[in-house]
Every structure is written in C-alpha cells, then in structure tokens.
Amino acid sequence: MSIAESTNLPARAGSSPSSITRAFTQAILSGRGVHPDEIPAGRAYTTLRDLATHPGLRGVGDVLAPGIAPDTVDFLPLARLVNAAELPAIRGAIESVLPTGKFTSGPHVDAFEDEIANYLGLDHVVGASSGTDAMTAVLLALGAGPGTEVIMPANSFAATENAVFLTGARPVLVDTRADNYLLDPEEVEAAITSRTVAVLPVHLYGAFADIHALTEVAARHGIPVVEDACQGIGLDGLGHFTDAAILSFNPYKNLGAIGKAGAVATRLPGLARRVTELLYHGFAAGQKNVKASGYGLNSRLDNVQAAVLRARLDWLGQNNLARSILARRYVEGLTDLSHDGRLRLPDWDVDHVWHLFTVETAQENRDTVTSALREAGVATDLYYPVLTHKHQTPSAAGIFEGVKLPRTEATHARMFQLPLYPGLTLAEQDRVIGALHDVLR
C-alpha cells in the first residue's frame, strides 16, 4: 500500500520524544529543572526518571560529566560511546541469553520490537540485521527492482544508495534545500517519472526531513515514501505519515547494539508482513521453513543484539537529552562566530536528535580550519567525504554522469562535524569551543 492509498489511516499518537527532549533541555539550562511527573512512561525514559526522582534532575551536571581540561579532544572514541553505567545491564543482557542457546531467534526479539513500537507510537516494528538490510527489504516489498527508480539525496551514507542498488533499481539523485542538508520537495516532484517506485528522504545527522511536504508530493503521484531514519531514533512522528521508517542500531548510532542491527517501523500491517518474509528467506510468518515468496534475505535481528538493545533502550531518553544539551551549548558558545559570518551553525530549536553536530565555514577555509583544529588537539570529521555522484566507480560514472546538485555540492564543500556524543565532558566541549575561537579569530 502506498502513502497515497494510506493517508486516511490513523496513526497512534506517540510521545513526541524530541519535543520532550527540547523542553527538558531548556528547563535544565534555565535552572528550573525537571520534575519526575514530567518524565513520560515507557522503557526509553527509565534512567531519566531515576535521575529526576533521586537526587533530582536540576542542572547540566546531572546529565553530563564536568571532566577536567583536556590536552586533546577525540571525535568519537569507541571506548566511550557506551556510558560506563550501562555496562552492567549490557553484560546482564548477554548473560541472560548464553545459557538458553537462543542466539538467533528468541524472546528478546519480539520484546524489543514491541518496546520500540510503543516508543514510536506505531503498531509494527520488524527487527533486521542492519539498517541497510531493513531498507533493502522495504524497497523490495514496495516493488523496487530493475527498470524502476528511487529518488534520494546524494549526501547520505553509502548504505542508502546501496540498498537501492541491491534491489536492482536506479538511484535518482536530487538536490537539497537551500537552508539545510535535507531533500528538497520541489526537486523531488520534478524528478518523478513513471518509473519512480519510492521517495527516500534521509533524516541526515539526526535532523527531521520535511516529511509533510514530501508526502504531499508523493501522494499526488501515488508513490510511497520511506524514511531513512537510521540517524534519527527519537524524532517526533517517525513512520506516522509515511509507508515506513528505517532504523539503524549500529554502535555509533543514538541507540547502538554491540554489532550490527536495524529495524523497519511502519503503521501498515501488510508491509510489515511482507518485510518479515523478505528478511528471512521469504518464509511465511509462523510457518517453519515454508516459503510465502520466491526469495528473501538472511537478515533477521538476532536475540543477543535484541537483548542488548533492550538494556540500552532504558538509557535512550537520557542519552538523547545529553546530546541536546551539548548541541545547545555549542550553539550558545559559538553564536558570536555565527553572527559575524565566520561559522554557520545549525538551528537548535527544530526537530533534531543531534546524531552529529554540523557546522559550515567559508569554502576556501574549511580544510584550513579543520587542519588548524587538529594541530590544536581537537579532532573533527567530514560526514561524508564523497557525495554519491562523485565516487570514482564504474557505476557512479555510468549512472550519475552529468548530475549536478549545486546546493548539495556547495554545502558539502563548507561543512564539517564537531565532537558530540553523550560521554563528551563539559570540559572537552569547552576546549572545542575555545579552539574554534582561536582558529577563527
């Protein structure tokens, strides 16, 4: 069923997680604090409720460690992506599975799917072995294949284009909006042809794409919309207005497994059933080794990763709050550089879960600035170093020859990312802010 066929289906109201996070951030930074009664129910807010109850969620120091002034600041240190306080629960989750022998399918998979569905306010979540496989399965279920096209941006991780390629469909690249890094609905409409089977917007860096405008465009043409929400767990309304939202639980993501994992979130029962079949050899749900379709992937979420994700789900609300506070502190600490044009900052008061914090400087200065920051002991990165149509591969040369995306290319030449993850200390962030002022003075 396409978005055009399903726009009248009711979507269960979710808890608007990123709106809640923004409100909590403002309350904490203003000194008002957060009362326990303000914390939503649900597993994703478990540790946040604990913080608010005892000893009380009152200030930034209740969420982020102060730290000591560092000589250097790493970008995303692997050993610190998991909060040390989470480790006992993660070990316990793994140990609960070991004696059962249920390492692939098992009860944690169903439980995790139900808990994520409840968090998102949706009826159906299907676990997968990665976000890439989840996306591939959804596109296949919606009819992607040889001779068809999927509209997408060029500035995403390679998994987005690879999922399209794996179905046999052709990625059609369109430009982003002038004011952000997200798909432009007007450009999407201009790119639609009789071969278009899906529009694939990306919630890049954790920012919410213009789903309402995109679904209006798609509905006029009877085309499904699939959200690449691999960087967007915690955004308001994921999957409520589209055919599906794709989630990734790679260790680097806001909710990370200890390996690869992903999921499909949808309000459409038929799509959920078809995706379930495609993710496991085409087997019919509830029938062991009996095929419902001619083919399928071997890409189910396994029981061990599901157990770990259930344990880490308890921390999602707190970790996303930490990201939001850090983002707000960056915006406040760098505002003077933004006002005089030396640095462009993202808007803080938008639907965003701050998977990455992206800034822009003048094109001719970007590499000079990042090199100077590196020499000053502050690591930065570029997500992603090569746009989809700029890769030096035979497929890119053949399929994307002549593709020009002026806004995407211009912002790509100016942007880079600053360190941001829940374990970043206040002292480390202050070091980054100070180094940027020194470099750009």
C-alpha positions as CSV (number, residue, x, y, z in Angstrom):
1,M,0.0,0.0,0.0
2,S,1.4,3.4,-1.0
3,I,1.2,6.6,1.0
4,A,-1.4,7.8,-1.5
5,E,-3.6,4.8,-0.5
6,S,-3.0,5.1,3.2
7,T,-3.2,8.8,4.1
8,N,-6.5,8.3,5.9
9,L,-5.2,5.5,8.1
10,P,-5.0,6.7,11.7
11,A,-1.5,6.9,13.3
12,R,-1.4,6.3,17.0
13,A,-0.2,9.4,18.8
14,G,3.4,9.0,20.0
15,S,5.0,10.7,23.0
16,S,6.8,13.2,20.7
17,P,10.2,12.3,22.1
18,S,12.3,15.0,20.6
19,S,9.8,17.7,21.6
20,I,10.1,16.4,25.2
21,T,13.9,16.4,24.9
22,R,14.0,20.1,23.8
23,A,11.7,21.1,26.6
24,F,13.8,19.3,29.2
25,T,17.0,20.9,27.7
26,Q,15.5,24.4,28.1
27,A,14.3,23.6,31.6
28,I,17.7,22.3,32.7
29,L,19.7,25.1,31.1
30,S,17.4,27.7,32.6
31,G,17.9,26.2,36.1
32,R,14.2,25.2,36.5
33,G,15.0,21.5,36.4
34,V,12.6,18.6,35.6
35,H,10.0,17.2,37.9
36,P,9.6,13.4,37.9
37,D,5.9,13.8,36.9
38,E,7.1,15.4,33.6
39,I,9.0,12.2,32.6
40,P,7.0,10.1,30.2
41,A,6.2,6.4,30.9
42,G,8.0,3.8,28.8
43,R,11.2,2.0,28.9
44,A,13.2,4.6,26.9
45,Y,12.9,7.0,29.9
46,T,13.9,4.6,32.7
47,T,17.2,6.2,33.7
48,L,15.8,9.7,33.1
49,R,13.0,9.0,35.6
50,D,15.6,7.8,38.0
51,L,17.6,11.0,37.7
52,A,14.5,13.1,38.2
53,T,13.4,11.2,41.2
54,H,16.7,10.8,43.1
55,P,18.5,13.0,43.7
56,G,16.6,15.3,41.3
57,L,17.2,16.5,37.7
58,R,18.1,20.1,38.3
59,G,21.2,21.0,36.3
60,V,23.5,20.2,33.4
61,G,25.8,18.4,35.8
62,D,23.1,15.8,36.5
63,V,23.3,14.7,32.8
64,L,26.8,15.5,31.7
65,A,30.2,15.0,33.4
66,P,32.2,18.1,34.1
67,G,35.5,16.5,33.4
68,I,38.9,18.1,33.6
69,A,40.6,20.4,31.0
70,P,42.0,18.0,28.3
71,D,45.0,18.4,26.1
72,T,43.2,16.8,23.2
73,V,39.6,16.0,22.2
74,D,38.8,12.9,20.2
75,F,35.9,13.0,17.7
76,L,34.0,9.7,18.5
77,P,36.2,7.5,20.8
78,L,34.8,4.0,20.5
79,A,35.6,3.1,24.1
80,R,33.4,6.0,25.3
81,L,30.3,5.6,23.1
82,V,28.7,3.4,25.7
83,N,28.2,5.0,29.1
84,A,30.1,3.1,31.8
85,A,27.0,3.0,33.8
86,E,25.2,1.0,31.1
87,L,27.8,-1.8,31.1
88,P,26.4,-3.9,33.9
89,A,22.9,-4.1,32.3
90,I,24.5,-4.9,28.9
91,R,26.6,-7.7,30.5
92,G,23.5,-9.0,32.2
93,A,21.5,-9.0,28.9
94,I,24.2,-11.1,27.2
95,E,24.5,-13.5,30.1
96,S,20.7,-14.0,30.1
97,V,20.9,-15.3,26.6
98,L,24.0,-17.5,26.9
99,P,22.6,-20.5,28.8
100,T,19.5,-20.6,26.6
101,G,21.3,-21.2,23.3
102,K,18.8,-18.9,21.6
103,F,21.4,-16.7,19.9
104,T,19.4,-16.1,16.6
105,S,15.7,-16.1,17.1
106,G,14.3,-15.7,20.7
107,P,12.1,-13.9,23.0
108,H,14.2,-10.7,23.2
109,V,13.5,-10.0,19.5
110,D,9.7,-9.9,19.9
111,A,10.0,-7.9,23.2
112,F,12.4,-5.3,21.6
113,E,10.1,-4.9,18.6
114,D,7.1,-4.3,20.9
115,E,9.1,-1.8,23.0
116,I,10.4,0.2,20.1
117,A,6.9,0.2,18.5
118,N,5.5,1.6,21.8
119,Y,8.2,4.2,21.9
120,L,7.5,5.3,18.4
121,G,3.7,5.1,18.8
122,L,3.4,2.6,15.9
123,D,1.8,-0.8,15.6
124,H,4.5,-2.6,13.8
125,V,8.3,-2.9,14.1
126,V,10.3,-5.6,12.4
127,G,13.9,-6.2,13.5
128,A,16.7,-6.7,11.0
129,S,20.4,-7.5,11.0
130,S,21.2,-3.9,9.8
131,G,19.6,-0.7,8.7
132,T,20.9,-1.4,5.2
133,D,19.1,-4.8,5.0
134,A,15.9,-3.3,6.5
135,M,15.9,-0.6,3.8
136,T,16.6,-3.2,1.1
137,A,13.7,-5.3,2.3
138,V,11.2,-2.4,2.4
139,L,12.2,-1.2,-1.1
140,L,11.8,-4.8,-2.4
141,A,8.4,-5.0,-0.7
142,L,7.3,-1.8,-2.4
143,G,8.3,-3.0,-5.9
144,A,11.8,-1.7,-6.4
145,G,13.7,-3.7,-9.0
146,P,15.3,-3.5,-12.5
147,G,13.7,-0.7,-14.6
148,T,12.5,1.3,-11.5
149,E,13.8,4.4,-9.8
150,V,14.1,5.6,-6.2
151,I,14.6,9.3,-5.5
152,M,17.1,10.1,-2.8
153,P,19.7,12.7,-1.8
154,A,23.4,12.5,-2.6
155,N,24.9,13.4,0.8
156,S,23.9,10.3,2.8
157,F,26.0,7.3,3.9
158,A,26.6,4.8,1.2
159,A,24.1,2.4,2.7
160,T,21.2,4.5,1.3
161,E,22.4,4.2,-2.3
162,N,23.5,0.6,-1.8
163,A,20.0,-0.5,-0.6
164,V,18.6,0.9,-3.9
165,F,21.3,-0.8,-6.0
166,L,20.7,-4.1,-4.2
167,T,17.1,-4.2,-5.4
168,G,18.2,-3.6,-9.0
169,A,16.6,-0.1,-9.1
170,R,18.4,3.1,-10.1
171,P,19.0,5.8,-7.6
172,V,17.8,9.2,-8.8
173,L,19.7,12.0,-7.0
174,V,18.0,15.3,-6.3
175,D,19.3,18.5,-4.6
176,T,18.8,19.5,-1.0
177,R,17.1,22.6,0.3
178,A,19.0,25.9,0.5
179,D,18.6,26.2,4.3
180,N,19.7,22.7,5.3
181,Y,21.1,19.4,4.2
182,L,17.7,17.7,3.6
183,L,15.8,16.7,0.5
184,D,14.0,19.5,-1.3
185,P,10.4,18.5,-2.0
186,E,10.2,20.7,-5.2
187,E,13.2,18.9,-6.6
188,V,11.7,15.6,-5.8
189,E,8.5,16.4,-7.7
190,A,10.5,17.5,-10.7
191,A,12.3,14.2,-10.7
192,I,9.3,11.9,-10.5
193,T,8.7,9.7,-13.6
194,S,6.6,6.7,-14.5
195,R,9.5,4.5,-13.2
196,T,9.6,6.1,-9.7
197,V,8.6,3.5,-7.1
198,A,9.7,5.3,-3.9
199,V,11.0,8.6,-2.4
200,L,13.7,8.0,0.1
201,P,14.4,11.1,2.3
202,V,17.2,10.9,4.9
203,H,17.0,12.4,8.4
204,L,20.6,13.3,8.0
205,Y,22.7,14.0,11.1
206,G,19.5,13.5,13.2
207,A,17.5,16.4,11.6
208,F,13.9,15.8,10.6
209,A,13.4,16.0,6.8
210,D,10.3,17.9,5.5
211,I,8.1,14.7,5.6
212,H,4.8,16.6,5.4
213,A,5.8,18.4,2.2
214,L,7.4,15.2,0.8
215,T,4.3,13.0,1.5
216,E,2.1,15.6,-0.2
217,V,4.2,15.5,-3.3
218,A,4.3,11.7,-3.3
219,A,0.6,11.3,-2.7
220,R,-0.2,13.4,-5.8
221,H,1.7,10.8,-7.8
222,G,0.7,7.6,-5.8
223,I,4.3,7.0,-4.7
224,P,5.4,5.5,-1.4
225,V,7.7,7.4,1.0
226,V,10.3,5.5,3.0
227,E,12.2,7.5,5.7
228,D,15.9,6.7,6.1
229,A,15.8,7.4,9.9
230,C,19.0,5.5,10.6
231,Q,20.4,8.6,12.3
232,G,17.0,9.7,13.7
233,I,15.8,7.5,16.6
234,G,13.9,9.8,18.9
235,L,12.5,12.2,16.2
236,D,8.8,13.1,16.5
237,G,6.4,11.1,14.4
238,L,8.8,8.6,12.7
239,G,6.7,6.4,10.4
240,H,3.4,8.1,11.3
241,F,2.9,9.8,7.9
242,T,4.9,7.6,5.5
243,D,5.0,4.0,4.5
244,A,7.9,3.1,6.7
245,A,10.9,4.4,8.7
246,I,14.2,2.6,8.6
247,L,16.2,2.4,11.9
248,S,19.9,1.5,12.4
249,F,21.4,0.3,15.7
250,N,25.0,0.4,14.6
251,P,27.2,1.1,17.7
252,Y,27.7,4.7,16.5
253,K,24.0,5.5,16.5
254,N,22.0,7.2,19.2
255,L,20.7,3.7,20.2
256,G,23.5,1.2,19.4
257,A,23.9,-2.5,19.6
258,I,27.2,-4.3,20.2
259,G,27.3,-5.2,16.5
260,K,25.0,-4.6,13.5
261,A,21.2,-4.3,13.9
262,G,18.3,-2.4,12.4
263,A,14.6,-2.3,12.1
264,V,11.6,-1.3,10.0
265,A,8.9,0.7,11.7
266,T,5.5,1.0,9.9
267,R,1.8,1.6,10.5
268,L,0.9,-0.7,7.6
269,P,0.3,-4.4,8.6
270,G,0.6,-5.7,5.1
271,L,4.0,-4.1,4.6
272,A,5.2,-5.4,8.0
273,R,4.2,-8.9,7.0
274,R,5.9,-8.7,3.6
275,V,9.1,-7.3,5.1
276,T,9.1,-10.0,7.8
277,E,9.1,-12.6,4.9
278,L,11.8,-10.8,2.9
279,L,14.1,-10.6,5.9
280,Y,14.2,-14.3,6.4
281,H,14.4,-16.3,3.1
282,G,10.8,-15.5,2.1
283,F,9.4,-17.8,4.8
284,A,5.8,-17.3,5.8
285,A,5.3,-15.9,9.3
286,G,4.5,-18.6,11.8
287,Q,5.4,-21.4,9.4
288,K,8.8,-23.0,9.8
289,N,10.7,-23.2,6.5
290,V,7.6,-22.7,4.4
291,K,8.0,-20.1,1.7
292,A,5.5,-17.3,1.1
293,S,7.6,-15.8,-1.7
294,G,10.2,-16.9,-4.1
295,Y,13.2,-15.3,-2.4
296,G,14.3,-13.4,0.7
297,L,17.4,-12.2,2.6
298,N,19.0,-13.8,5.6
299,S,18.8,-10.7,7.7
300,R,16.8,-11.1,10.9
301,L,17.7,-9.3,14.1
302,D,19.3,-11.8,16.4
303,N,18.3,-12.5,20.0
304,V,21.7,-11.4,21.5
305,Q,21.6,-7.9,19.9
306,A,17.9,-7.5,20.8
307,A,18.7,-8.3,24.5
308,V,21.5,-5.7,24.4
309,L,19.2,-3.1,22.7
310,R,16.5,-3.7,25.3
311,A,19.0,-2.9,28.0
312,R,20.3,0.2,26.2
313,L,16.8,1.4,25.5
314,D,16.5,2.3,29.2
315,W,19.1,5.0,28.5
316,L,17.8,6.4,25.2
317,G,15.9,9.3,26.7
318,Q,18.9,10.3,28.9
319,N,21.4,9.9,26.1
320,N,19.4,12.0,23.7
321,L,18.9,14.6,26.4
322,A,22.7,14.8,26.8
323,R,23.1,15.2,23.0
324,S,20.5,18.0,23.0
325,I,22.2,19.9,25.9
326,L,25.6,19.6,24.2
327,A,24.1,20.9,20.9
328,R,22.6,23.8,22.7
329,R,25.8,24.6,24.5
330,Y,27.7,24.6,21.1
331,V,25.1,27.0,19.6
332,E,25.3,29.3,22.6
333,G,29.1,29.1,22.8
334,L,29.7,29.8,19.1
335,T,27.0,32.3,18.4
336,D,29.4,35.2,18.1
337,L,31.3,33.4,15.3
338,S,27.9,32.8,13.6
339,H,26.8,36.5,13.9
340,D,29.8,37.8,12.0
341,G,29.7,35.1,9.3
342,R,32.8,33.1,10.3
343,L,30.8,30.0,11.1
344,R,27.3,28.8,10.2
345,L,25.5,26.9,12.9
346,P,22.5,24.6,12.8
347,D,19.2,25.8,14.3
348,W,18.8,24.2,17.7
349,D,15.0,24.7,18.2
350,V,13.9,22.2,15.5
351,D,13.1,18.5,15.4
352,H,16.6,17.1,15.8
353,V,18.2,14.3,17.8
354,W,21.8,15.5,17.2
355,H,23.4,12.4,15.9
356,L,26.1,14.7,14.5
357,F,26.7,18.4,15.0
358,T,27.5,20.0,11.7
359,V,28.9,23.5,11.1
360,E,30.0,25.3,8.0
361,T,32.8,27.8,7.3
362,A,33.8,29.6,4.1
363,Q,34.6,27.0,1.4
364,E,38.1,28.2,0.9
365,N,38.7,27.9,4.7
366,R,37.2,24.6,5.6
367,D,40.3,22.4,5.2
368,T,42.5,25.1,6.7
369,V,40.2,25.4,9.7
370,T,40.0,21.6,10.3
371,S,43.8,21.3,10.0
372,A,44.3,24.1,12.5
373,L,41.9,22.4,14.9
374,R,43.7,19.1,14.6
375,E,47.0,20.9,15.3
376,A,45.3,22.4,18.4
377,G,44.3,18.9,19.6
378,V,40.7,19.0,18.5
379,A,39.6,16.2,16.1
380,T,36.8,16.9,13.6
381,D,35.4,14.8,10.8
382,L,33.5,15.1,7.5
383,Y,30.3,13.1,7.0
384,Y,30.6,12.1,4.3
385,P,33.8,12.8,2.4
386,V,32.5,11.9,-1.1
387,L,29.0,12.6,-2.4
388,T,27.1,9.7,-4.1
389,H,27.6,11.0,-7.6
390,K,31.3,11.9,-7.1
391,H,32.6,8.4,-6.2
392,Q,35.2,7.2,-8.7
393,T,33.5,3.9,-9.5
394,P,32.2,2.5,-12.8
395,S,28.6,2.5,-11.6
396,A,28.8,6.2,-10.5
397,A,30.4,7.2,-13.8
398,G,27.7,5.4,-15.8
399,I,24.6,6.2,-13.8
400,F,25.4,9.7,-12.5
401,E,27.3,11.2,-15.4
402,G,26.2,14.8,-15.8
403,V,24.4,15.0,-12.5
404,K,24.8,18.5,-10.9
405,L,23.5,19.3,-7.5
406,P,24.7,22.8,-6.8
407,R,23.3,23.3,-3.3
408,T,24.4,19.8,-2.1
409,E,27.8,20.4,-3.6
410,A,28.2,23.9,-2.1
411,T,27.3,22.9,1.4
412,H,29.4,19.8,1.2
413,A,32.5,21.9,0.4
414,R,31.9,24.0,3.5
415,M,30.8,21.6,6.2
416,F,32.4,19.5,8.9
417,Q,31.4,17.9,12.2
418,L,32.4,18.7,15.8
419,P,32.7,16.1,18.6
420,L,29.3,15.3,20.1
421,Y,28.3,12.1,22.0
422,P,26.7,11.6,25.4
423,G,30.1,10.9,27.1
424,L,31.7,14.1,25.9
425,T,32.5,16.1,29.1
426,L,31.7,19.8,29.6
427,A,35.5,20.5,29.8
428,E,36.1,18.8,26.5
429,Q,33.3,20.7,24.8
430,D,34.6,24.0,26.2
431,R,38.0,23.0,24.8
432,V,36.4,22.6,21.3
433,I,34.6,25.9,21.6
434,G,37.8,27.7,22.7
435,A,39.8,26.2,19.9
436,L,37.3,27.3,17.3
437,H,37.5,30.8,18.6
438,D,41.3,30.7,18.5
439,V,41.4,29.4,14.9
440,L,38.7,31.7,13.5
441,R,39.7,34.9,15.4
